[in-house]
Amino acid sequence: MSERPTSPHDAVCRRVLGRPEDAASELRAILPEEFAALVDWTSLKQLPTGFVSAHLTARYSDLLYSISVAGQETYLYCLIEHQSSTDKLMALRLMEYMVAIWTRYAAKNPGTITLPLIVPLVIHADPKGRCWSAATDLSELFALTPRMRAAMGELVPRMRYLLDDIVATDLPELRKRQLTPAVLVMLYALKVAPGRHDAAARLLPLVDDVAAMFAGPNGRSDLQALVEYIITVSDTDPSGFDPLFDRLGAQAKEVVVTTAEKLIARGEARGEVRGRVNTLLRQLDRKFGGVPETVVARVRAADTAELDRWTDQILTATTLDETLS
């Protein structure tokens, strides 16, 4: 499978929630209490995904876990939405991915007459601070009058997903979850960092949690990932970390400095690419009269080879799909 384009949000989510002990702390907090009590959390393992289309990876991250629940293999499918507009058809999108998981399972287990339960979970982290507004059950998407819905009864297809709306969850509520330091810091950063000039300062209430994360087995690399995420998605200057990392010591401050230097060097190399991206988006807009958000995300996540190809193809293409083929 080819490597997919990765957004800063996707990268930090996969880094932290890809570790079983960290994922377990978030999942335990979100699953119904009676269900969570049946889970053998030592059995949690991450499985390959790849169900999200490449052009949607700037909008979604997905993670699939296998766990044992009362001795039965069960899947937890986690889709993380980190864009500024709620996907109104999220229930349909999740159903599509779940069917893909079951289809793959059936192909790998010929002759099976049962399927593993899949528990779908959406983690919502809107950078503009808007709460989730989409239906959380597939049944709510059907265009039915109240009379039709009542008459259909159980014939109306249902599939409910769990929702963790980080936007609607304040810090005291997050603390009640008994999350690992890395997960707590990540979720709060997803909530407060994008687009802020004071993103680092907003983490001051978590200084002890950042310190605990830094002292952990993945501490240095986790801190590097946090700093890189904040600098990438916000307008925070590296000096904005001073109040936070002055309280964490010289080693932590060294991480900030070295990470910032790498990002500056990378940013200079990406400056030309950013210009090409903006030019291509303007050309697409003028030629096709508007560019959907998913296409904008796909172009921004493209590598130089894709930009080269699309820049050539737009000269003769008659549709957006043809241009980006």
N, C-alpha and C positions, 0 to 999 in steps of 0.2 A: 504494500500500500504506500502511495506517495505521501510525502510529508505535507500536512495541510497548513494553509496560512494561519498564523496565530496572532491574535490580538493581545495587548498587554493584560486585559482582563482574563482572557482564556489561559494565558501562561501562568498567572499567579494562582488562579483557581485550580488548575491541573497540578501545579507544584504541591500545593498544600492538601487539597482533597484527594490527591492521588495516593497519599500515604494512609494505610488502613487505620492507624491509631487516631489520626486527625479526622479522617472521614467519619469514623465511628462516633466521635464526640458530637459532630453536627447531626448525624442521622439519628442518634439516640434522642436528641432534643426535639426532633421534628416528628418522628414516628409516634403513633398512638401508644400510650404508656403500656397497655396490656400486650400489644404486639411486640414492643421493644423488649419486654420482659421474657419473651419466648426466643429471642435471638441469641445465638451463640456468637458473640462479637469476636471471639478469637478466630472464627472461620471466615471473616470478611476478607475478600480479595477483589482487586480490580480486574476487570475484563476489558478486552479491546472493544472500541466503539466504531467510530467512523460513519455513524448514521446521519449526522448533520452534513448537508451538502457543503462543498468547499466555499461557495459564495456566501454562506450564512455563518461561517465561523467567526466573523467579526461581531456577530450579534449573539451567538450562543456558544456555550461550552457544554459538552455532555460527558458524563462519567457513568459507567456501568459497573455495579458491584454484584458479586455472588455471596450469599450468606446462607447459613443453615438456620431455619426457623422451625423449632420443634422437630428437628431431624429431617426436615424437607428442604431441598434446594430452592432458594428464592432469589429473585433478582431485584435490586434497587436501581432504578434508572433515574439519574439526576441530570436535569437540564437547567443550565444557568443562563438567565436572560439578563444582559447588561447593556441594553440599548435604551434610548429615551422614549420609545413608544412601545406600549404593550401590544403583544401579538394577540389579537382578538380571537384567532383560531388556534390558540395554543393547545386546547384539548384535542383537536384534530391532528395537529402536528405530533403530539405525543403518541396518539394512537397509531399513526403511521410508523413511528420509530419502534413502538412496541411490537407491531406486527413483523417488522424487519428482524427484531430480536428473536421472536418465536420461530420465524421462518428459518433463520440461521440455526437455531437450536434443533428444529426438526430435521434439517439436512444433516446435522452432525450426529443425530441419534435416530437412524433409520428404524422404522417399526414402532417408534414410541406412539402411545395413544393418549399421553398426558403432556401438559406443558407446565413449565415453572410459573408460579405467580410472579408478576412484575408490579412493583410498587413505584409509581412515577412521582417524582418530586421536582418542583420548579423553585429555584432560588432566584429571587428578583432583586436586582441592584441597579435601579435607574439613576444615572448620573445627574439627572435634573430634579430628582427628589419627588417624582410622581408615584403615588401608590398604584398597586396592581388593580386593573379594572376589567380584566377578561373573565369570562365564565370559567369556573373550575370543574365543570362536569360537561362531558360531551352532549348530554341530553339537552342542555341549555342552548345549544347552537341550532337546533332544528326549528324551522319556521312553522310553529304549530299554534293554533288558537287554544285558549284554555280548554274549550270543549273537546277539541281533537286530542289534546294531551291527556285529558281525563279518560277519553274513550280508548286510547291506545294502551294506557296503563304500562305494564311491564314490557310491551313491545317496543317502547322507545329505547334505543340503545343508550347505555350508560357507561361512563368511565370517568371516575373522579380522580383528580391528582392532588397531592399535597402541595401546599404553597408556603414558602418561607419568604415573606416580603420584608427584606432587610430595610427598605425605605420606611416602613411603618413600625420598625422595631428600634426602640431607643437603647442606649448603652446599658442602663440598669437591667433591662430585659435580657440583653445578650449575655450579661454577666451571670444571670440566673441559670443559664444553660449548662454550666460546668464544661465549657469548651476548652480544648487545649489552647495554650497561649497563641500558637500560630494561627489557628482557625479564628479565634476572637479578633486578633489584629487584622487578619485578611478581610473578614466580613466588615469590620468597621472601616477599613481603608476603602473597600468597594463602595461604602456608603458615603464617605465624606471627602474622598480625594479628587475625583474627576472634576476638572475645570476650576479648581480652587487655587487661589494664590497663597493661601495659608494652610494648605493640606497637612504639612508636617506639624504645624502648631496644633492642629485639631487632634493630633494623636497624643498630646500631652497627658490627657486623662488615662491613657493606657501605658504610661511610661514603665510601670512595674511589669506589665504584661509583655511589653517589648523586651525588657531586660530578661524576663523568664524565657522568652523565645530565643534570645541571643545566647543564653546559657545552655540551651538544649543541644541535642546531638547534631542538628542541622542548623545551628544558630547563625554562623557566619553567612552561609549561603542564603538562609531565609531572610536575614537582614539585608543582604545585597538585593534580593528579589523585591523586598518591600520598598527600598529606596529607589530602585529602578522603576518600579510601578508608579510610585508617586511622582517622580520627576517626569515620567513619560505622559501620564494622563492629566497632570495638573500644570498650573502656571507657577509652581513653587520653585524658587531659586535654591540651589544647594545650600546657601547660607541660611535658608529658612529652617534647616534641620538643627541649627546650633542649640536652641533652647532645649530641644528634646535630647540630643546626644551629648550635650554637656553634662547631663545627669546620668549618662550611661557609661562614661569613661572614654579613655583614649582609643581603645581598640574599636569601639563602636564608631567613633568619629572617623577613624581611619577608613572604615568600610564606606562611609558616606563620601569621603574625598575621592577614593579610588574608583568607586562606582560612578560618581559624577564625571570624573575625567574620562572614563570609558564612554559614557553617554554623549559627552561633548564631541569626542572624536567620531563616534558613530553618527552623531547628528550632522556633522559637517559632510560626511560621506552620503548621508541620506538627503541632504538639502537639494541636490540635483534631482534625485528620484521624486521628492515631494513636488518639485516644480513640474516634472513630467506628468505626475498624477493629476495635478490641478489642470494642466493644459488638456489632457485627455478627457477629463470630466466636463470641461467647458465645451469641447468639441462634440461630445456625446449629447450634451444638453441642447446645443444649437441644431444638431442634425436630427435628433429624434424627439425634440420638444419635451424635455423633462427626463430625469434619471431617478428611478426608484432607489430608496434607501439601501436595499440589499445590493444593488449594483454599485452604488457609491462605496459601500463597505468592501465589496469584492475588489474593486479597483485599488482602493487604499491598501489592501492586504497583498496586492500582486507583487511578484518579483520582477526583476528587470527584463527577463526573457518574455514574460507575459505582456509587459508594457510595450516591448518592441513589437510583438506580434499584433497586439490590438491596435497600436498606432498605425501599422501598415494596413490592417483589415478595415479600419474605419473609412478609408479612402474609397472602397468599392462596396462595402456592406450596405444592405438596405434595411436591416433591423438591428436592434440591440443584441439579440441572441447571436446573430451572424457575426457581429463585431467581436463579441467576447467568446467565440467558439474556440 
